[in-house]
Amino acid sequence: MIAPEYPRPSMYREPWRSLEGRWEFDFFDDYPITDAVHRVSGTLGTTIEVPFTYQCERSGIGDHTYHPCMVYRRRVKLTEQELMQRIILHFGAVDYEAGIWIDGQCIGTHTGGYTPFSFDITSIIDGDEFLLAIEAVDTLSLEQPRGKQSWCDPVSCWYIPSSGIWQPVWLEFVPDTYITFCSASGEITDGHQIAVTVELNAPCPGGVIESTLSFRGEQLKSICIPCDALERACVFTFPLTEAHLWDVEHPDLYDITISCCTPEGVQDKVTTYAAFRTVQWDRQGMKVNGTVRALKLVLDQGYWPHSGYSVPSAQAFADDILLMKQMGFNGCRKHMKYEDPRFYHQADVLGFYVWEEAPAFYEFSSSSARQFSSELRQIIRRDAHHPSVITWVLCNESWGIAAIREDRKIQQWLSKLTSEVRAAVGVPVIDNDGWEHLSGQIGTFHSYEHTNEQLRGDWDAARAGRAAGVHGRKLYVDEQYGSAAPLLLTEFGGLSFLERSDDRAAWGYGRARSSVEEFFEAVKLIIESAEELPDCAGWCYTQFCDVQQEKNGLLFADRRPKFPLQWLQELIGQDAKQ
């Protein structure tokens, strides 16, 4: 059983130690001028609760002012047992550039606000205690992949930024030869097999990889293969005569233990899991395990009222997913955010479809395209094995690629990247969600019309190749909607209900409703209208909950329902299970 607080559930290992909690902290707004050594070793004027960013209340600071540079620092004391092993320092995510310092020495840097990174700090530590410092730089550059984080004052659907550490920081204690990466997935071809990839930090002379496969506590297979060659990676398979298939009603997972062993015994051991699940698209829509599934998704921004970008507790991911399922949805589109890995793990365990979506940059250049692609490849390596992730979304509404209709360079970049990602993940990939798709891609459309006639008219205009949607764009760059490609309504609704009179300046689409009954009737009308659209292969309602000034959620920001959830479940729940 993987503890819900463990930061990397797809590769569980013991022992480990969380470094979350109170750290020294300060801002350095003159960071280009002051010396880095001075910043990390000088006096820090306040404290912060890691892993919450300084902009949110849970950090203990709650400052919405822009600060480009910040320094974190804490002293770490190691036990005698911990000192007997190699020590790996892990970061889930630091937005955006990070420099890592130990005892006044910079041991490495990382760029990318959403990707994990780590350092083997064994040889750097002198004694049983060390001073760990992190310098984080987060600018307002439009070339930086930032998702829904605003680069100016928060407005409409862009929110207060989240700078610095926002995912777990932890230590792991490993032997000299240890497993650095593992991934497992079920493959259905002529038969059934689970393919496993294991990577080591170094060759293991005389060593073997021992692995066992279990299902619901019953051991099914075991394997032992040598790992003493010069290569640090090995691949093996577990052939099976039959397979239990993963889906939202039956989220069946196979448990896998992987041990690196030498004649002296087990050196390192990790636990992972895999599932059998296929996803295809055709004109009918999405097929999971060969069966057409009605997509009833909800847009999820991944924000919380007091902790911002960071999950307030390990249980909160499961709570959100269970809430969405209770509302009748069978999946979510995680909007403009590579989420904490624990979210995807909970979706795997609980049975919930996820569209994983890349956070946008807002100015296309060789630099922004290169950084976007680099982060995406790292996240694919981290997340491609999750059975819950059934679709990947690269761009949204031409954000950052506004000139896609005319700029061949943008078209070539996105076309090549889409093909590359599709080959890597083995599930559908949306190139540019909402409109202005490239030829041959799955069609998705956004409309915030709020009557049956208006929504149908917008939909029909998009299908006919005319300008439509929120900004009057065409569905495809070079052609109209084709008969072979499925078409989905992936943003609609956005209706607001305001609880208090002082919320009248809040943002949402259309007229805000002032009574529970009126709000639900408007939600009911637009969902029923979406159900009636011809050739609609699925939809995604905007949105799960309110976020900061955006008050168009089905729930308030603190996850309180705006109307009895049973009303919504009765409206869409039965369809969501078909």
C-alpha positions in Angstrom: 0.0 0.0 0.0 1.5 3.3 -1.1 1.0 6.1 1.5 -1.0 9.0 0.0 1.6 11.5 1.1 4.5 9.8 -0.7 5.6 12.2 -3.4 6.3 9.7 -6.3 3.8 6.9 -6.0 4.7 5.3 -9.4 8.1 4.4 -7.8 7.7 3.9 -4.1 10.7 3.3 -2.0 11.6 3.2 1.7 13.2 4.8 3.6 12.5 8.4 2.8 12.1 11.6 4.7 10.0 14.7 3.9 11.6 18.1 4.2 8.3 19.9 4.2 7.7 22.4 7.0 9.1 25.7 8.2 12.1 27.1 6.3 14.0 30.4 6.5 12.9 32.6 3.6 13.4 36.0 2.1 13.0 38.0 -1.2 15.8 39.5 -3.3 14.2 41.9 -5.7 17.6 43.2 -6.7 18.9 39.7 -7.6 20.6 40.6 -10.8 22.9 42.9 -8.9 23.6 41.2 -5.6 26.0 38.3 -5.4 24.4 34.8 -5.2 26.7 33.6 -2.4 25.5 36.6 -0.3 21.9 35.8 -1.0 22.0 32.2 0.1 24.4 32.7 3.1 23.1 36.1 4.4 20.4 36.9 6.8 16.9 35.8 5.8 14.2 37.9 7.3 11.2 35.7 7.6 10.0 32.0 7.3 7.8 30.1 5.0 5.9 26.8 5.1 7.2 24.5 2.4 5.8 23.4 -0.1 3.4 26.3 -0.3 4.3 29.4 -2.4 4.7 32.8 -0.8 1.6 34.1 -2.6 -0.8 31.8 -0.7 -2.0 31.9 2.9 -0.8 28.4 3.8 2.8 29.5 3.3 2.4 31.8 6.3 3.2 34.9 4.0 0.3 35.5 1.6 2.0 38.2 -0.3 0.6 38.9 -3.8 3.3 41.3 -4.7 5.7 40.3 -7.6 9.1 39.2 -6.3 11.4 37.7 -9.0 13.9 36.1 -6.6 13.5 34.2 -3.4 15.8 32.2 -1.1 14.8 29.2 1.1 17.1 27.7 3.7 17.0 25.1 6.4 19.4 23.0 8.4 19.1 19.2 8.0 20.5 16.8 10.5 21.0 13.1 9.5 20.8 10.1 11.6 23.5 7.5 11.9 21.4 5.0 9.8 20.8 7.6 7.1 24.5 8.4 6.8 25.3 4.7 6.1 23.6 5.1 2.7 23.7 7.3 -0.3 21.5 10.4 0.0 19.3 11.6 -2.8 17.7 15.1 -2.6 14.4 15.3 -4.6 12.2 18.2 -5.7 8.8 17.7 -7.1 8.6 21.1 -8.8 10.1 24.6 -8.3 8.8 27.4 -10.4 10.7 28.5 -12.4 14.6 28.4 -12.2 16.2 26.8 -9.2 19.7 26.9 -7.8 20.5 24.3 -5.1 23.2 25.1 -2.5 24.7 22.9 0.2 26.9 24.5 2.9 27.5 27.5 0.6 28.3 25.5 -2.5 26.0 25.5 -5.5 25.6 21.8 -6.4 23.3 22.3 -9.5 20.5 24.1 -11.2 17.2 23.3 -12.8 14.9 25.2 -15.2 11.2 24.4 -15.6 8.4 25.1 -13.2 6.6 21.7 -13.5 9.2 19.1 -13.8 10.9 17.0 -11.0 14.7 16.9 -10.4 17.1 15.4 -8.0 20.7 15.4 -6.8 22.9 12.7 -5.2 24.4 14.8 -2.4 26.3 12.0 -0.6 29.8 13.2 -1.5 29.0 16.8 -0.8 27.9 16.4 2.8 30.6 16.8 5.5 29.4 15.3 8.8 25.9 14.6 10.0 24.4 18.0 9.3 24.2 20.3 6.3 22.7 23.7 5.4 20.4 23.4 2.4 19.5 26.5 0.4 17.4 27.0 -2.7 17.4 30.1 -4.8 14.3 30.4 -7.0 13.8 32.9 -9.8 10.4 33.3 -11.4 10.1 36.2 -13.9 7.1 37.5 -15.8 8.5 36.4 -19.1 5.9 35.5 -21.7 8.3 32.9 -23.1 8.1 30.9 -19.9 5.5 28.0 -19.7 3.2 29.3 -17.0 -0.3 28.0 -17.6 -2.9 30.1 -15.9 -0.5 32.1 -13.8 -0.9 35.8 -14.7 2.1 37.9 -15.9 0.2 41.1 -14.8 -2.6 41.8 -12.4 -4.9 38.7 -12.2 -7.8 39.2 -14.6 -10.7 37.1 -15.8 -9.4 33.5 -16.0 -5.7 34.2 -15.2 -4.7 33.9 -11.6 -2.2 35.0 -8.9 1.2 33.4 -9.8 2.8 30.6 -7.9 6.5 31.2 -7.5 9.2 28.9 -6.0 8.7 25.5 -4.3 5.2 24.2 -4.8 5.6 20.4 -4.7 7.2 18.2 -2.1 10.9 18.2 -1.2 12.3 15.0 0.3 15.3 12.8 0.9 15.7 9.2 -0.1 18.4 6.8 1.3 19.7 4.2 -1.2 22.7 1.8 -1.6 25.6 2.5 -3.9 23.8 0.8 -6.8 20.2 1.8 -6.9 17.1 2.1 -9.2 16.8 5.5 -10.7 13.7 5.0 -12.9 11.1 2.4 -13.6 8.0 2.3 -15.7 5.5 -0.5 -16.4 2.5 -0.8 -18.8 0.2 -3.4 -20.0 0.4 -4.3 -23.7 -2.3 -6.0 -25.7 -1.2 -7.3 -29.1 -1.4 -11.0 -30.0 -1.5 -11.7 -26.3 -1.2 -9.9 -23.0 2.0 -8.8 -21.3 3.2 -6.2 -18.9 6.4 -4.5 -20.1 8.8 -3.2 -17.4 11.7 -0.8 -17.9 14.3 -0.5 -15.1 17.2 1.9 -15.0 20.1 1.9 -12.5 22.5 4.6 -11.5 25.5 2.4 -12.5 26.2 -1.1 -13.8 25.9 -3.8 -11.1 28.6 -6.5 -11.4 27.2 -9.9 -10.6 23.8 -8.4 -10.0 20.3 -9.4 -11.0 16.9 -7.8 -11.2 14.3 -9.8 -9.4 10.6 -8.8 -9.9 7.2 -10.1 -8.9 3.8 -9.4 -10.4 0.7 -9.5 -8.3 -3.0 -8.8 -8.7 -5.3 -8.1 -5.8 -2.7 -9.6 -3.4 -2.1 -12.8 -5.3 1.3 -13.3 -6.8 1.1 -14.2 -10.5 4.6 -14.2 -11.9 8.2 -13.7 -10.9 11.3 -13.1 -13.0 15.0 -12.8 -12.5 17.3 -11.3 -15.1 21.0 -10.3 -15.0 21.8 -6.6 -14.8 25.6 -6.7 -14.7 26.2 -5.6 -18.3 27.6 -2.2 -19.1 24.1 -0.8 -19.8 22.3 0.7 -16.9 18.8 -0.1 -18.3 17.0 -3.4 -18.7 13.6 -4.3 -20.1 11.6 -7.4 -19.4 8.0 -8.6 -19.7 5.5 -10.6 -17.8 3.4 -12.7 -20.3 -0.2 -13.4 -19.1 -2.9 -15.7 -20.5 -5.6 -13.2 -19.6 -5.8 -9.6 -18.5 -8.0 -7.6 -16.2 -8.7 -4.3 -18.0 -8.6 -0.9 -16.3 -11.6 1.4 -16.7 -13.5 3.8 -14.6 -15.9 1.2 -13.2 -13.1 -1.4 -12.7 -9.8 0.4 -12.1 -7.8 -2.9 -12.0 -4.1 -2.4 -11.3 -1.3 -4.9 -11.2 1.3 -4.4 -8.4 5.0 -4.9 -9.3 8.0 -5.1 -6.9 11.5 -4.6 -8.4 14.6 -5.5 -6.5 18.2 -5.0 -7.5 20.2 -7.9 -6.0 23.8 -9.0 -5.6 25.3 -12.2 -4.0 25.2 -10.1 -0.8 21.5 -9.7 -0.9 18.9 -7.1 -1.9 20.5 -3.8 -2.6 17.5 -1.7 -3.6 13.8 -2.3 -3.8 10.9 -0.2 -5.3 7.2 -0.8 -5.9 5.3 0.3 -9.0 2.1 -0.8 -10.8 0.7 -1.2 -14.3 -2.7 -1.6 -16.0 -4.1 -2.9 -19.3 -6.1 -0.3 -21.1 -6.4 0.7 -24.8 -7.7 4.0 -26.2 -8.6 4.7 -29.8 -10.6 7.4 -31.6 -12.9 7.3 -34.6 -15.9 9.2 -35.8 -18.0 7.7 -33.0 -15.7 9.1 -30.4 -13.4 7.6 -27.8 -13.1 3.9 -27.4 -11.7 2.5 -24.2 -10.8 -1.2 -24.4 -12.8 -1.3 -27.7 -16.0 0.1 -26.2 -17.3 3.6 -27.0 -17.3 5.7 -23.9 -19.4 8.8 -23.5 -17.0 11.5 -22.3 -18.6 13.6 -19.6 -15.6 15.7 -18.4 -15.3 18.7 -16.1 -12.6 21.4 -16.4 -10.3 21.3 -13.3 -7.8 24.2 -12.8 -6.0 22.6 -9.9 -6.2 25.5 -7.4 -7.3 25.7 -3.8 -8.4 28.8 -1.9 -5.7 28.9 0.8 -2.9 26.9 -0.8 -3.0 28.1 -4.4 -1.2 25.7 -6.8 -0.2 23.3 -4.1 -2.5 20.6 -2.8 -3.5 21.4 0.8 -3.2 17.8 1.9 -2.3 14.4 0.5 -6.0 13.4 0.8 -7.3 16.4 -1.2 -6.6 14.8 -4.6 -8.7 11.8 -3.8 -11.4 14.0 -2.3 -11.6 16.1 -5.5 -11.8 13.1 -7.7 -14.5 11.5 -5.6 -16.5 14.7 -5.6 -16.3 14.9 -9.4 -17.4 11.3 -9.7 -20.3 12.0 -7.2 -21.3 14.9 -9.5 -21.7 12.4 -12.4 -18.5 13.1 -14.3 -16.3 10.3 -15.5 -13.2 12.4 -16.1 -11.6 15.8 -16.0 -9.5 18.0 -18.2 -6.7 19.2 -15.9 -6.4 22.7 -17.4 -3.0 24.3 -18.2 -1.2 22.4 -15.5 1.0 19.4 -15.1 -0.3 18.3 -11.8 1.5 16.8 -8.8 2.0 13.0 -9.5 -0.2 12.0 -6.6 -3.2 13.3 -8.5 -2.7 10.9 -11.4 -2.1 8.1 -9.0 -5.4 8.7 -7.3 -7.1 8.8 -10.7 -5.6 5.4 -11.5 -6.7 4.0 -8.2 -10.2 5.5 -8.1 -11.0 5.0 -11.8 -11.2 8.5 -13.4 -10.3 9.7 -16.9 -7.8 12.5 -17.2 -6.9 14.8 -20.1 -3.3 15.9 -19.2 -2.7 19.4 -20.6 0.6 21.3 -21.0 0.8 24.8 -19.4 1.1 27.5 -22.1 3.7 30.0 -22.8 2.4 33.3 -24.3 5.0 34.3 -26.8 6.3 32.0 -29.5 10.1 32.0 -30.0 12.8 29.4 -30.4 13.5 29.7 -26.7 9.9 29.2 -25.5 9.3 26.4 -28.0 12.5 24.6 -26.8 11.7 24.9 -23.1 8.0 23.9 -23.7 9.1 20.8 -25.6 11.8 19.9 -23.0 9.4 20.1 -20.1 6.8 18.1 -22.1 9.2 15.3 -22.8 10.2 15.1 -19.1 6.5 15.0 -18.0 5.8 12.3 -20.6 8.5 10.2 -19.0 7.0 10.8 -15.6 3.3 10.3 -16.5 2.8 8.3 -19.7 2.3 5.0 -17.8 -0.8 6.2 -16.0 -3.9 4.4 -17.3 -6.1 7.3 -16.2 -4.4 9.7 -18.7 -6.4 9.0 -21.9 -5.6 12.2 -23.8 -2.8 14.7 -23.9 -3.4 18.4 -24.8 -0.5 20.4 -26.1 -1.9 23.9 -26.7 -5.1 25.7 -25.9 -7.0 28.3 -27.9 -3.8 29.3 -29.8 -2.3 30.8 -26.6 1.3 31.5 -27.4 0.8 30.5 -31.0 -1.6 33.2 -32.1 -0.1 33.4 -35.6 -0.7 29.7 -36.3 -2.9 30.3 -39.3 -0.2 32.2 -41.2 3.1 31.1 -39.6 4.5 28.0 -41.2 7.2 27.8 -38.6 4.6 27.4 -35.8 2.6 24.9 -37.8 5.7 22.8 -38.5 6.7 22.9 -34.8 3.3 21.9 -33.5 2.8 19.2 -36.2 6.1 17.6 -35.5 5.6 17.8 -31.7 2.1 16.3 -32.0 3.4 13.3 -33.9 6.3 12.8 -31.5 4.0 12.9 -28.5 1.4 10.6 -30.0 4.2 8.0 -30.7 5.5 8.4 -27.1 2.2 8.2 -25.2 0.1 5.8 -27.4 -3.2 7.7 -26.7 -4.9 10.5 -28.5 -3.2 13.9 -28.6 -5.0 17.2 -29.1 -2.7 19.7 -30.9 -4.6 23.0 -30.1 -7.7 22.6 -28.0 -10.7 24.8 -29.0 -10.0 25.8 -32.6 -7.3 26.3 -35.3 -6.4 22.6 -35.4 -3.9 21.4 -37.9 -5.1 19.1 -40.7 -6.0 15.6 -39.7 -6.2 16.2 -36.0 -9.1 15.5 -33.6 -11.5 18.4 -33.6 -12.3 20.2 -30.3 -14.4 23.3 -30.0 -15.1 25.9 -27.3 -18.3 27.8 -27.0 -19.8 29.8 -24.2 -23.2 30.4 -25.7 -26.0 29.8 -23.2 -29.1 28.9 -25.1 -29.9 25.8 -27.1 -30.2 27.8 -30.3 -27.1 29.8 -29.9 -24.9 26.8 -28.9 -26.3 24.8 -31.8 -25.7 27.7 -34.2 -22.1 28.1 -33.0 -21.5 24.3 -33.3 -22.9 24.2 -36.8 -20.8 27.1 -37.9 -17.6 25.4 -36.6 -18.5 22.2 -38.4 -19.1 24.1 -41.6 -15.7 25.8 -41.5 -17.0 29.2 -40.6 -15.7 31.5 -37.8 -17.2 30.5 -34.5 -16.6 30.3 -30.8 -15.6 32.8 -28.2 -13.1 34.7 -30.5 -14.6 33.9 -33.8 -11.9 31.5 -35.0 -12.2 28.6 -37.5 -12.0 25.0 -36.3 -9.1 24.0 -38.7 -6.2 26.0 -40.1 -6.4 24.6 -43.6 -9.8 22.8 -43.9 -13.2 22.4 -42.3 -14.3 19.7 -40.0 -13.8 16.4 -41.8 -16.0 13.3 -41.6 -13.2 11.0 -40.3 -12.3 13.0 -37.3 -14.3 13.1 -34.0 -15.5 16.4 -32.8 -15.9 17.3 -29.1 -17.2 20.3 -27.2 -14.3 20.7 -24.7 -15.3 24.0 -23.1 -18.8 25.3 -22.5 -21.0 26.5 -19.6 -19.0 28.8 -17.5 -22.1 30.0 -15.7 -21.9 32.0 -12.5 -23.8 31.8 -9.2 -22.8 34.5 -6.6 -23.3 33.8 -3.0 -22.9 37.4 -1.7 -23.7 40.8 -3.0 -20.0 41.9 -2.8 -19.2 39.3 -5.5 -21.0 41.2 -8.2 -17.6 42.2 -9.8 -16.5 38.6 -10.1 -15.8 37.2 -13.5 -17.7 34.5 -15.4 -19.4 34.0 -18.7 -22.8 35.6 -19.3 -25.3 36.8 -16.6 -24.7 35.7 -13.1 -27.5 33.8 -11.4 -28.7 34.8 -7.9 -30.7 31.8 -6.7 -29.8 28.1 -6.4 -32.7 27.0 -8.5 -32.1 29.5 -11.3 -28.4 28.6 -11.4 -29.1 24.9 -11.7 -31.8 25.3 -14.4 -29.2 27.3 -16.5 -26.6 24.5 -16.0 -29.2 21.9 -16.8 -30.3 23.7 -20.0 -26.8 24.0 -21.3 -25.7 20.4 -20.5 -28.9 19.1 -22.2 -28.1 21.3 -25.2 -24.6 19.9 -25.4 -26.1 16.3 -25.3 -28.2 17.2 -28.4 -25.4 18.4 -30.6 -25.0 16.3 -33.8 -21.7 14.4 -34.2 -20.6 15.4 -30.7 -18.3 12.7 -29.4 -18.1 14.1 -25.8 -17.9 17.3 -23.8 -16.1 19.1 -21.0 -18.1 21.5 -18.7 -16.4 24.7 -17.4 -15.8 24.3 -14.5 -15.3 22.2 -11.3 -15.0 25.0 -8.8 -14.5 28.8 -8.5 -10.9 30.0 -8.7 -10.0 33.3 -7.1 -11.9 36.0 -9.1 -13.3 33.5 -11.5 -16.7 32.5 -10.1 -18.1 30.2 -12.7 -17.6 26.8 -10.9 -20.2 24.2 -10.0 -18.7 24.4 -6.5 -17.4 27.3 -4.5 -13.6 27.5 -4.3 -13.7 25.6 -0.9 -15.5 22.7 -2.7 -18.9 23.5 -1.2 -21.7 22.7 -3.7 -23.7 25.5 -5.1 -26.7 23.2 -5.4 -27.4 19.6 -4.2 -25.0 17.4 -6.1 -27.7 14.8 -6.6 -29.4 17.1 -9.0 -26.4 17.1 -11.3 -25.7 13.3 -10.8 -29.3 12.6 -11.9 -28.8 14.8 -14.9 -25.5 13.3 -16.2 -24.5 10.5 -14.0 -26.3 7.7 -15.8 -24.8 8.8 -19.2 -21.4 9.1 -17.6 -21.4 5.4 -16.8 -22.4 4.2 -20.2 
